[in-house]
Amino acid sequence: MAAPQEQRIVERPFGPFERMLAIRYLGAKREHGGLAFISVVSVIGIMLGVWALILTMSIMNGFRLELISKIVGFEPHVFIDTRGAPPEKVEELMADLRQRAGVESVEPLHEGTGLASAYGRSEGIQVRGVRPEDIRRNELIAKSVAAGERARNNPNEPVPRGAVGQGSLDRFGDEGALSQDIVMGDSFAYALGVGVGDKITLTQANGARTVLGTAPRTKTYTVSAIYHVGNERFDRYVVFLPIEASKLLFGYDDGYPWVGVRLTNPNTADDFVKQLETEKPYGMQSWIQRNGTYVTALVVERNVMRLILFIVVVITALNIITGVLMLVKNKARDIAILRTIGATRAGVVRIFMMTGTILGMAGVGTGVILGVLCAIYIAPIQHFLEGLLHVQLFPPDIYQLDALPAKLEWDEVAWVGGMAFFVTLLMSAIPSMWAARLNPVEALRFE
C-alpha cells in the first residue's frame, strides 16, 4: 500500500488561502502586527502624486491646445513659396490644391515688413496681404471683431470676458488695389495709440530706384477693424491689407508670392508637405515647421514635467517598502509557522506582494479618479475656490481665458495609472522576497 502523499498548504498561486492571509494582514490592528501608519501615509502619497500628475498633464494639454488653436486658426497650415512663378502657374497650382482630399481652402498671400507711424510713434510690423473674403472667413479675427461690435451696439448685454475687437470687416478691400483699409491687432493699436477710423502711415524701404538711390514707398491707411486673438505674436506684430493694395505698396507685379493652404486636420500638415514636395517644384513649409520653436518648447516642457511628477510618485511609493518590511518583521512568527507546515518561499512572496500591491492599487485608483474628475470639472472647481477665497486664481484679463484650460487624454491617464501600478508592484516585491528568505528556525527559537 502506497504511503499517502504530503498535503501542501498552498494549493495554487494566488489562491484563496494566499488571498485570505494577505487581506487578514491588511486588516490586522497595529498591536497585532498589522500595517504601520506609514503605509496609510504611502497610500495617500501615491494618491496625491497620481492626482497631481494627471491634473498637471491635463492642464498643460489644455494650454498647448489653446496656443496651437490660435496658431492654426490664425495662419494657413501650409505655406507654398511661389515667388517668381508665372501667374498662370500659380492659378493652376491653386486649382489643383482645391481638388485634393483634406484641403479646406486655398488662399493667395503677400507678406512684407514695414514701418507703421501714427501720432509721432513708429513701430516695425509684418504686413500681410489677403483677399477680403479670406479674412472674413478667418473665425478668430471675424468673431473677435463681431463680438466687439455687438458689445458696442448692445450696451445692456453682459460685457464679454476678456478683450474683444472693434470696427467692421464688411467693407474691407472694396476698392481693390486703391483700398486704404488696414486691420490690426489690439496690442499694436495700443502701441501706436490709434483706434478704428484713425490714420496710420506705412513705409517700406524697397521703393522706386532713383539717381540718388532707392526711395522708400509711403502710403496712408485708415484703420477699419481691430482684432484680438489672444496671442501676442499676432495681436502685436501682424497687420492686414487687401492683397492687391499690399502688392501695390511693395511693388509686386503679377501673380502671388505665397499660397496658403488650410487643411481639415492641421496635424497632417507635415505629411501633406512631404507628399506635395514630390509633385511640385516649390518651396513649402508647414505650420509646425514655421512655429518649430513653440512646438518644441511645449514638447520639452511637457516631458520634463511628466518626469518630475513621476519621480514624486516613485518617492511616495518607496514608503510601501517600509510598511511591508515592518509587517514582515511583526509577522516573523507567522511566516516561520507557514514555512514549517509546508508553505513555499514563493507562496510567502506572493502573500506579502499582494498586501503591498493592494495598498498601491488603492492609492493609484483613488488618484486616477480624483485626477480625472478634477480635469473634467476644472472650471467649476476654480470658480468655487475663487468665490470661497474672494481672489482671482486665474485672471481672465491677463490670460484671456475664462478658466484654466484642461484637456484630458485617456491614453495618458492609462499610462500614468499603469506606470504607477508597476512602481508599487516593484516596491512590494522587494520586502516580499526578504520575507521569503526568513529562516523558520531562527524565527521560532525564542518563541
LINZI-V787576 format. One record per helix or strand of 3 or more residues. SS is the DSSP state (a for helix, b for strand). FROM is the first residue (numbers start at 0). TO is the last residue. Records with the same first field share a line. If there is no record, write none. Layout:
SS=FROM-TO / FROM-TO
This chain:
a=15-26 / 29-31 / 36-73 / 86-97 / 131-136 / 138-152 / 175-177 / 185-191 / 231-236 / 242-249 / 265-276 / 286-289 / 291-329 / 331-339 / 344-375 / 377-388 / 395-398 / 409-435 / 439-443
b=77-80 / 102-117 / 120-129 / 180-184 / 198-203 / 216-226 / 237-241 / 257-262 / 282-285
